[in-house]
Amino acid sequence: MSTHLPRVYVDFTEQFPDVAAAHGELARVVRERSPFDERTERLITLGLAIGAQAEGAVRSNVRKATEHGATAEQIQAVALAAITTCGFPTAMAGLRWIAEVLAAEDDEGTD
């Protein structure tokens, strides 16, 4: 699993450990109820993050989706699907964030 944790998340968990723990538990319960495999679950969550224009969540879910076997083409397809539902600017922002994460992963893979 990815070891990348955004500073804002680390700060949040340090400042509000009880809330962070409750949030983590909720996420675990929701994940366990999901009828989807991990890859599909991450692609769905990526789509929701793009629609919400939640940059951190987009970046996180791209990393998690690739960790669970999603291809760059599948991840980009999620952002392209957002064009007609969420709007062109939202989808383009999602594609930019996706491209940055995938490029960083490629750079890490060449080290």
GUKEMI-420379 format. One record per atom (N, C-alpha, C, O): y, x, z; atom name. Coordinates in steps of 0.02 Angstrom, whole numbers, plus 50000, padded with zeros to 5 digits. Layout:
BEGIN
@yy Y&xx X&zz Z&atom CA
...
END
This chain:
BEGIN
@yy 49941&xx 50042&zz 50000&atom N
@yy 50000&xx 50000&zz 50000&atom CA
@yy 50061&xx 50044&zz 50000&atom C
@yy 50060&xx 50100&zz 50025&atom O
@yy 50115&xx 50018&zz 49972&atom N
@yy 50177&xx 50055&zz 49966&atom CA
@yy 50206&xx 50073&zz 50035&atom C
@yy 50202&xx 50034&zz 50082&atom O
@yy 50233&xx 50133&zz 50039&atom N
@yy 50265&xx 50154&zz 50101&atom CA
@yy 50340&xx 50146&zz 50098&atom C
@yy 50375&xx 50161&zz 50146&atom O
@yy 50366&xx 50121&zz 50042&atom N
@yy 50438&xx 50112&zz 50034&atom CA
@yy 50460&xx 50051&zz 50074&atom C
@yy 50439&xx 49995&zz 50061&atom O
@yy 50504&xx 50064&zz 50122&atom N
@yy 50534&xx 50009&zz 50160&atom CA
@yy 50610&xx 50017&zz 50156&atom C
@yy 50637&xx 50068&zz 50176&atom O
@yy 50644&xx 49966&zz 50130&atom N
@yy 50717&xx 49971&zz 50126&atom CA
@yy 50748&xx 49980&zz 50195&atom C
@yy 50724&xx 49952&zz 50244&atom O
@yy 50801&xx 50019&zz 50198&atom N
@yy 50835&xx 50033&zz 50261&atom CA
@yy 50855&xx 49969&zz 50296&atom C
@yy 50849&xx 49964&zz 50357&atom O
@yy 50878&xx 49919&zz 50259&atom N
@yy 50899&xx 49856&zz 50290&atom CA
@yy 50841&xx 49822&zz 50325&atom C
@yy 50850&xx 49792&zz 50378&atom O
@yy 50781&xx 49828&zz 50297&atom N
@yy 50722&xx 49798&zz 50329&atom CA
@yy 50702&xx 49837&zz 50392&atom C
@yy 50686&xx 49807&zz 50443&atom O
@yy 50704&xx 49902&zz 50387&atom N
@yy 50688&xx 49943&zz 50445&atom CA
@yy 50737&xx 49928&zz 50502&atom C
@yy 50717&xx 49920&zz 50559&atom O
@yy 50802&xx 49925&zz 50485&atom N
@yy 50853&xx 49909&zz 50536&atom CA
@yy 50840&xx 49840&zz 50567&atom C
@yy 50845&xx 49832&zz 50628&atom O
@yy 50822&xx 49792&zz 50525&atom N
@yy 50808&xx 49724&zz 50549&atom CA
@yy 50750&xx 49725&zz 50599&atom C
@yy 50754&xx 49694&zz 50652&atom O
@yy 50696&xx 49759&zz 50581&atom N
@yy 50637&xx 49761&zz 50625&atom CA
@yy 50651&xx 49796&zz 50691&atom C
@yy 50623&xx 49779&zz 50743&atom O
@yy 50695&xx 49846&zz 50689&atom N
@yy 50713&xx 49881&zz 50750&atom CA
@yy 50760&xx 49839&zz 50794&atom C
@yy 50754&xx 49839&zz 50856&atom O
@yy 50805&xx 49802&zz 50763&atom N
@yy 50853&xx 49762&zz 50801&atom CA
@yy 50823&xx 49697&zz 50826&atom C
@yy 50841&xx 49674&zz 50881&atom O
@yy 50778&xx 49667&zz 50788&atom N
@yy 50749&xx 49602&zz 50804&atom CA
@yy 50673&xx 49604&zz 50798&atom C
@yy 50645&xx 49569&zz 50755&atom O
@yy 50639&xx 49643&zz 50839&atom N
@yy 50567&xx 49651&zz 50831&atom CA
@yy 50528&xx 49587&zz 50838&atom C
@yy 50477&xx 49577&zz 50805&atom O
@yy 50550&xx 49542&zz 50882&atom N
@yy 50514&xx 49479&zz 50891&atom CA
@yy 50520&xx 49434&zz 50830&atom C
@yy 50471&xx 49402&zz 50810&atom O
@yy 50579&xx 49432&zz 50800&atom N
@yy 50589&xx 49392&zz 50739&atom CA
@yy 50549&xx 49423&zz 50681&atom C
@yy 50518&xx 49387&zz 50643&atom O
@yy 50551&xx 49489&zz 50675&atom N
@yy 50514&xx 49523&zz 50622&atom CA
@yy 50439&xx 49510&zz 50629&atom C
@yy 50404&xx 49499&zz 50580&atom O
@yy 50414&xx 49511&zz 50691&atom N
@yy 50343&xx 49499&zz 50702&atom CA
@yy 50325&xx 49427&zz 50683&atom C
@yy 50273&xx 49415&zz 50652&atom O
@yy 50368&xx 49379&zz 50701&atom N
@yy 50355&xx 49309&zz 50684&atom CA
@yy 50357&xx 49299&zz 50608&atom C
@yy 50316&xx 49263&zz 50580&atom O
@yy 50404&xx 49332&zz 50575&atom N
@yy 50409&xx 49328&zz 50503&atom CA
@yy 50346&xx 49357&zz 50470&atom C
@yy 50319&xx 49328&zz 50423&atom O
@yy 50324&xx 49414&zz 50496&atom N
@yy 50263&xx 49445&zz 50469&atom CA
@yy 50202&xx 49401&zz 50479&atom C
@yy 50159&xx 49398&zz 50435&atom O
@yy 50198&xx 49369&zz 50536&atom N
@yy 50142&xx 49324&zz 50549&atom CA
@yy 50143&xx 49264&zz 50501&atom C
@yy 50091&xx 49244&zz 50475&atom O
@yy 50203&xx 49235&zz 50490&atom N
@yy 50209&xx 49180&zz 50443&atom CA
@yy 50187&xx 49202&zz 50373&atom C
@yy 50149&xx 49166&zz 50340&atom O
@yy 50210&xx 49260&zz 50352&atom N
@yy 50191&xx 49286&zz 50286&atom CA
@yy 50115&xx 49294&zz 50281&atom C
@yy 50085&xx 49278&zz 50230&atom O
@yy 50084&xx 49320&zz 50334&atom N
@yy 50011&xx 49329&zz 50335&atom CA
@yy 49975&xx 49262&zz 50328&atom C
@yy 49928&xx 49257&zz 50289&atom O
@yy 49996&xx 49212&zz 50365&atom N
@yy 49964&xx 49146&zz 50364&atom CA
@yy 49972&xx 49114&zz 50294&atom C
@yy 49924&xx 49086&zz 50267&atom O
@yy 50031&xx 49119&zz 50266&atom N
@yy 50043&xx 49090&zz 50199&atom CA
@yy 49998&xx 49126&zz 50148&atom C
@yy 49967&xx 49093&zz 50106&atom O
@yy 49995&xx 49193&zz 50152&atom N
@yy 49953&xx 49231&zz 50106&atom CA
@yy 49879&xx 49211&zz 50112&atom C
@yy 49845&xx 49204&zz 50061&atom O
@yy 49856&xx 49202&zz 50173&atom N
@yy 49786&xx 49184&zz 50183&atom CA
@yy 49770&xx 49114&zz 50155&atom C
@yy 49713&xx 49102&zz 50136&atom O
@yy 49818&xx 49070&zz 50153&atom N
@yy 49806&xx 49002&zz 50126&atom CA
@yy 49810&xx 48999&zz 50050&atom C
@yy 49789&xx 48950&zz 50020&atom O
@yy 49835&xx 49051&zz 50020&atom N
@yy 49844&xx 49051&zz 49948&atom CA
@yy 49777&xx 49049&zz 49911&atom C
@yy 49731&xx 49086&zz 49929&atom O
@yy 49772&xx 49007&zz 49860&atom N
@yy 49711&xx 49005&zz 49820&atom CA
@yy 49711&xx 49059&zz 49765&atom C
@yy 49663&xx 49064&zz 49727&atom O
@yy 49765&xx 49098&zz 49761&atom N
@yy 49772&xx 49147&zz 49708&atom CA
@yy 49750&xx 49216&zz 49731&atom C
@yy 49752&xx 49233&zz 49790&atom O
@yy 49727&xx 49256&zz 49683&atom N
@yy 49713&xx 49326&zz 49698&atom CA
@yy 49779&xx 49362&zz 49711&atom C
@yy 49832&xx 49336&zz 49694&atom O
@yy 49776&xx 49422&zz 49740&atom N
@yy 49836&xx 49459&zz 49760&atom CA
@yy 49883&xx 49472&zz 49701&atom C
@yy 49943&xx 49465&zz 49708&atom O
@yy 49855&xx 49492&zz 49643&atom N
@yy 49897&xx 49506&zz 49585&atom CA
@yy 49937&xx 49445&zz 49564&atom C
@yy 49997&xx 49449&zz 49554&atom O
@yy 49902&xx 49389&zz 49559&atom N
@yy 49936&xx 49327&zz 49539&atom CA
@yy 49986&xx 49306&zz 49591&atom C
@yy 50041&xx 49284&zz 49574&atom O
@yy 49968&xx 49311&zz 49654&atom N
@yy 50014&xx 49293&zz 49708&atom CA
@yy 50078&xx 49334&zz 49704&atom C
@yy 50133&xx 49307&zz 49713&atom O
@yy 50072&xx 49398&zz 49691&atom N
@yy 50131&xx 49442&zz 49686&atom CA
@yy 50173&xx 49425&zz 49625&atom C
@yy 50235&xx 49428&zz 49628&atom O
@yy 50142&xx 49407&zz 49570&atom N
@yy 50180&xx 49387&zz 49510&atom CA
@yy 50217&xx 49321&zz 49522&atom C
@yy 50274&xx 49314&zz 49500&atom O
@yy 50186&xx 49275&zz 49556&atom N
@yy 50219&xx 49212&zz 49573&atom CA
@yy 50279&xx 49226&zz 49619&atom C
@yy 50334&xx 49200&zz 49608&atom O
@yy 50268&xx 49267&zz 49670&atom N
@yy 50322&xx 49283&zz 49717&atom CA
@yy 50377&xx 49321&zz 49682&atom C
@yy 50436&xx 49312&zz 49698&atom O
@yy 50360&xx 49363&zz 49634&atom N
@yy 50410&xx 49398&zz 49593&atom CA
@yy 50454&xx 49347&zz 49556&atom C
@yy 50515&xx 49354&zz 49554&atom O
@yy 50422&xx 49297&zz 49526&atom N
@yy 50460&xx 49246&zz 49491&atom CA
@yy 50509&xx 49209&zz 49536&atom C
@yy 50565&xx 49195&zz 49517&atom O
@yy 50486&xx 49194&zz 49596&atom N
@yy 50530&xx 49161&zz 49645&atom CA
@yy 50588&xx 49206&zz 49664&atom C
@yy 50645&xx 49183&zz 49670&atom O
@yy 50574&xx 49270&zz 49674&atom N
@yy 50626&xx 49318&zz 49692&atom CA
@yy 50677&xx 49325&zz 49637&atom C
@yy 50737&xx 49329&zz 49650&atom O
@yy 50654&xx 49327&zz 49574&atom N
@yy 50701&xx 49331&zz 49518&atom CA
@yy 50746&xx 49269&zz 49517&atom C
@yy 50806&xx 49275&zz 49511&atom O
@yy 50715&xx 49211&zz 49524&atom N
@yy 50754&xx 49148&zz 49524&atom CA
@yy 50805&xx 49145&zz 49580&atom C
@yy 50858&xx 49116&zz 49573&atom O
@yy 50788&xx 49175&zz 49637&atom N
@yy 50834&xx 49176&zz 49694&atom CA
@yy 50884&xx 49233&zz 49689&atom C
@yy 50928&xx 49239&zz 49732&atom O
@yy 50878&xx 49274&zz 49638&atom N
@yy 50920&xx 49333&zz 49628&atom CA
@yy 50919&xx 49378&zz 49690&atom C
@yy 50970&xx 49404&zz 49711&atom O
@yy 50860&xx 49385&zz 49718&atom N
@yy 50849&xx 49425&zz 49778&atom CA
@yy 50825&xx 49494&zz 49757&atom C
@yy 50765&xx 49506&zz 49751&atom O
@yy 50872&xx 49540&zz 49746&atom N
@yy 50856&xx 49606&zz 49719&atom CA
@yy 50803&xx 49642&zz 49759&atom C
@yy 50755&xx 49669&zz 49731&atom O
@yy 50811&xx 49644&zz 49825&atom N
@yy 50762&xx 49679&zz 49866&atom CA
@yy 50692&xx 49649&zz 49860&atom C
@yy 50643&xx 49686&zz 49857&atom O
@yy 50688&xx 49583&zz 49858&atom N
@yy 50623&xx 49550&zz 49851&atom CA
@yy 50594&xx 49562&zz 49782&atom C
@yy 50533&xx 49570&zz 49775&atom O
@yy 50636&xx 49564&zz 49731&atom N
@yy 50611&xx 49580&zz 49663&atom CA
@yy 50580&xx 49650&zz 49664&atom C
@yy 50524&xx 49659&zz 49642&atom O
@yy 50618&xx 49698&zz 49689&atom N
@yy 50594&xx 49767&zz 49690&atom CA
@yy 50529&xx 49773&zz 49730&atom C
@yy 50482&xx 49806&zz 49708&atom O
@yy 50526&xx 49742&zz 49788&atom N
@yy 50467&xx 49744&zz 49830&atom CA
@yy 50407&xx 49714&zz 49795&atom C
@yy 50352&xx 49742&zz 49797&atom O
@yy 50417&xx 49656&zz 49763&atom N
@yy 50361&xx 49623&zz 49731&atom CA
@yy 50338&xx 49657&zz 49668&atom C
@yy 50280&xx 49652&zz 49649&atom O
@yy 50383&xx 49693&zz 49634&atom N
@yy 50361&xx 49734&zz 49577&atom CA
@yy 50314&xx 49788&zz 49603&atom C
@yy 50260&xx 49799&zz 49575&atom O
@yy 50334&xx 49823&zz 49656&atom N
@yy 50291&xx 49876&zz 49684&atom CA
@yy 50223&xx 49847&zz 49706&atom C
@yy 50171&xx 49875&zz 49691&atom O
@yy 50225&xx 49790&zz 49740&atom N
@yy 50163&xx 49760&zz 49765&atom CA
@yy 50120&xx 49735&zz 49708&atom C
@yy 50059&xx 49740&zz 49710&atom O
@yy 50152&xx 49707&zz 49656&atom N
@yy 50113&xx 49683&zz 49599&atom CA
@yy 50077&xx 49740&zz 49564&atom C
@yy 50019&xx 49733&zz 49545&atom O
@yy 50112&xx 49796&zz 49554&atom N
@yy 50078&xx 49853&zz 49522&atom CA
@yy 50023&xx 49880&zz 49565&atom C
@yy 49971&xx 49902&zz 49539&atom O
@yy 50033&xx 49880&zz 49631&atom N
@yy 49980&xx 49903&zz 49676&atom CA
@yy 49917&xx 49859&zz 49671&atom C
@yy 49862&xx 49882&zz 49686&atom O
@yy 49927&xx 49797&zz 49651&atom N
@yy 49870&xx 49750&zz 49645&atom CA
@yy 49849&xx 49741&zz 49572&atom C
@yy 49815&xx 49692&zz 49556&atom O
@yy 49869&xx 49787&zz 49529&atom N
@yy 49842&xx 49788&zz 49461&atom CA
@yy 49883&xx 49755&zz 49407&atom C
@yy 49860&xx 49752&zz 49350&atom O
@yy 49942&xx 49730&zz 49423&atom N
@yy 49983&xx 49699&zz 49371&atom CA
@yy 50010&xx 49753&zz 49324&atom C
@yy 50028&xx 49807&zz 49346&atom O
@yy 50013&xx 49737&zz 49261&atom N
@yy 50039&xx 49784&zz 49211&atom CA
@yy 50114&xx 49773&zz 49204&atom C
@yy 50142&xx 49722&zz 49224&atom O
@yy 50147&xx 49823&zz 49175&atom N
@yy 50219&xx 49817&zz 49161&atom CA
@yy 50231&xx 49756&zz 49116&atom C
@yy 50280&xx 49720&zz 49126&atom O
@yy 50188&xx 49745&zz 49067&atom N
@yy 50196&xx 49689&zz 49022&atom CA
@yy 50193&xx 49622&zz 49059&atom C
@yy 50232&xx 49577&zz 49046&atom O
@yy 50147&xx 49615&zz 49106&atom N
@yy 50141&xx 49554&zz 49146&atom CA
@yy 50203&xx 49544&zz 49190&atom C
@yy 50229&xx 49489&zz 49196&atom O
@yy 50226&xx 49598&zz 49220&atom N
@yy 50285&xx 49594&zz 49263&atom CA
@yy 50346&xx 49575&zz 49223&atom C
@yy 50386&xx 49532&zz 49245&atom O
@yy 50355&xx 49605&zz 49165&atom N
@yy 50412&xx 49588&zz 49122&atom CA
@yy 50408&xx 49517&zz 49097&atom C
@yy 50459&xx 49484&zz 49089&atom O
@yy 50348&xx 49493&zz 49085&atom N
@yy 50339&xx 49424&zz 49062&atom CA
@yy 50365&xx 49374&zz 49113&atom C
@yy 50391&xx 49321&zz 49095&atom O
@yy 50357&xx 49390&zz 49177&atom N
@yy 50383&xx 49346&zz 49230&atom CA
@yy 50459&xx 49341&zz 49223&atom C
@yy 50486&xx 49286&zz 49228&atom O
@yy 50492&xx 49397&zz 49213&atom N
@yy 50565&xx 49396&zz 49207&atom CA
@yy 50586&xx 49359&zz 49143&atom C
@yy 50635&xx 49321&zz 49145&atom O
@yy 50551&xx 49369&zz 49089&atom N
@yy 50568&xx 49334&zz 49027&atom CA
@yy 50559&xx 49258&zz 49035&atom C
@yy 50598&xx 49220&zz 49007&atom O
@yy 50509&xx 49237&zz 49073&atom N
@yy 50499&xx 49166&zz 49085&atom CA
@yy 50557&xx 49136&zz 49123&atom C
@yy 50568&xx 49075&zz 49119&atom O
@yy 50594&xx 49177&zz 49160&atom N
@yy 50651&xx 49152&zz 49198&atom CA
@yy 50710&xx 49133&zz 49154&atom C
@yy 50755&xx 49098&zz 49176&atom O
@yy 50711&xx 49157&zz 49091&atom N
@yy 50769&xx 49144&zz 49048&atom CA
@yy 50783&xx 49069&zz 49041&atom C
@yy 50839&xx 49047&zz 49051&atom O
@yy 50732&xx 49030&zz 49026&atom N
@yy 50744&xx 48959&zz 49012&atom CA
@yy 50749&xx 48917&zz 49076&atom C
@yy 50776&xx 48861&zz 49073&atom O
@yy 50726&xx 48942&zz 49131&atom N
@yy 50728&xx 48904&zz 49194&atom CA
@yy 50787&xx 48925&zz 49238&atom C
@yy 50822&xx 48882&zz 49266&atom O
@yy 50798&xx 48990&zz 49243&atom N
@yy 50849&xx 49016&zz 49289&atom CA
@yy 50912&xx 49040&zz 49255&atom C
@yy 50964&xx 49049&zz 49286&atom O
@yy 50908&xx 49049&zz 49189&atom N
@yy 50966&xx 49072&zz 49151&atom CA
@yy 50959&xx 49144&zz 49129&atom C
@yy 50925&xx 49185&zz 49161&atom O
@yy 50993&xx 49158&zz 49075&atom N
@yy 50990&xx 49225&zz 49045&atom CA
@yy 51015&xx 49279&zz 49092&atom C
@yy 50981&xx 49330&zz 49100&atom O
@yy 51073&xx 49271&zz 49124&atom N
@yy 51097&xx 49325&zz 49169&atom CA
@yy 51049&xx 49340&zz 49226&atom C
@yy 51039&xx 49398&zz 49244&atom O
@yy 51019&xx 49288&zz 49254&atom N
@yy 50971&xx 49298&zz 49309&atom CA
@yy 50910&xx 49336&zz 49284&atom C
@yy 50887&xx 49383&zz 49318&atom O
@yy 50885&xx 49317&zz 49227&atom N
@yy 50826&xx 49352&zz 49199&atom CA
@yy 50843&xx 49424&zz 49181&atom C
@yy 50801&xx 49468&zz 49191&atom O
@yy 50903&xx 49436&zz 49155&atom N
@yy 50922&xx 49504&zz 49137&atom CA
@yy 50929&xx 49548&zz 49199&atom C
@yy 50910&xx 49607&zz 49198&atom O
@yy 50956&xx 49520&zz 49253&atom N
@yy 50959&xx 49558&zz 49316&atom CA
@yy 50889&xx 49575&zz 49339&atom C
@yy 50875&xx 49631&zz 49360&atom O
@yy 50844&xx 49526&zz 49336&atom N
@yy 50774&xx 49538&zz 49355&atom CA
@yy 50743&xx 49592&zz 49313&atom C
@yy 50708&xx 49636&zz 49340&atom O
@yy 50754&xx 49591&zz 49248&atom N
@yy 50726&xx 49642&zz 49204&atom CA
@yy 50754&xx 49711&zz 49221&atom C
@yy 50717&xx 49761&zz 49219&atom O
@yy 50818&xx 49714&zz 49238&atom N
@yy 50848&xx 49779&zz 49256&atom CA
@yy 50815&xx 49807&zz 49319&atom C
@yy 50797&xx 49866&zz 49322&atom O
@yy 50808&xx 49764&zz 49371&atom N
@yy 50777&xx 49787&zz 49434&atom CA
@yy 50705&xx 49808&zz 49423&atom C
@yy 50682&xx 49858&zz 49450&atom O
@yy 50670&xx 49769&zz 49382&atom N
@yy 50600&xx 49785&zz 49365&atom CA
@yy 50597&xx 49853&zz 49331&atom C
@yy 50556&xx 49895&zz 49350&atom O
@yy 50639&xx 49864&zz 49281&atom N
@yy 50639&xx 49927&zz 49244&atom CA
@yy 50652&xx 49986&zz 49290&atom C
@yy 50621&xx 50038&zz 49283&atom O
@yy 50698&xx 49978&zz 49337&atom N
@yy 50714&xx 50032&zz 49383&atom CA
@yy 50654&xx 50049&zz 49428&atom C
@yy 50639&xx 50108&zz 49439&atom O
@yy 50620&xx 49998&zz 49452&atom N
@yy 50562&xx 50010&zz 49495&atom CA
@yy 50505&xx 50042&zz 49455&atom C
@yy 50475&xx 50090&zz 49477&atom O
@yy 50492&xx 50016&zz 49396&atom N
@yy 50438&xx 50044&zz 49355&atom CA
@yy 50454&xx 50116&zz 49335&atom C
@yy 50409&xx 50158&zz 49333&atom O
@yy 50517&xx 50131&zz 49320&atom N
@yy 50536&xx 50200&zz 49303&atom CA
@yy 50526&xx 50246&zz 49362&atom C
@yy 50503&xx 50302&zz 49355&atom O
@yy 50544&xx 50223&zz 49421&atom N
@yy 50535&xx 50263&zz 49482&atom CA
@yy 50461&xx 50276&zz 49495&atom C
@yy 50442&xx 50331&zz 49515&atom O
@yy 50420&xx 50225&zz 49483&atom N
@yy 50347&xx 50233&zz 49492&atom CA
@yy 50320&xx 50284&zz 49442&atom C
@yy 50277&xx 50324&zz 49458&atom O
@yy 50346&xx 50281&zz 49380&atom N
@yy 50324&xx 50330&zz 49330&atom CA
@yy 50344&xx 50400&zz 49351&atom C
@yy 50305&xx 50447&zz 49343&atom O
@yy 50404&xx 50408&zz 49377&atom N
@yy 50427&xx 50473&zz 49400&atom CA
@yy 50384&xx 50499&zz 49457&atom C
@yy 50369&xx 50559&zz 49460&atom O
@yy 50364&xx 50455&zz 49503&atom N
@yy 50322&xx 50475&zz 49559&atom CA
@yy 50253&xx 50496&zz 49534&atom C
@yy 50222&xx 50542&zz 49561&atom O
@yy 50230&xx 50462&zz 49482&atom N
@yy 50164&xx 50477&zz 49455&atom CA
@yy 50160&xx 50544&zz 49419&atom C
@yy 50106&xx 50571&zz 49409&atom O
@yy 50218&xx 50571&zz 49399&atom N
@yy 50218&xx 50634&zz 49363&atom CA
@yy 50228&xx 50693&zz 49409&atom C
@yy 50225&xx 50751&zz 49387&atom O
@yy 50240&xx 50681&zz 49473&atom N
@yy 50250&xx 50736&zz 49521&atom CA
@yy 50185&xx 50765&zz 49543&atom C
@yy 50185&xx 50812&zz 49584&atom O
END
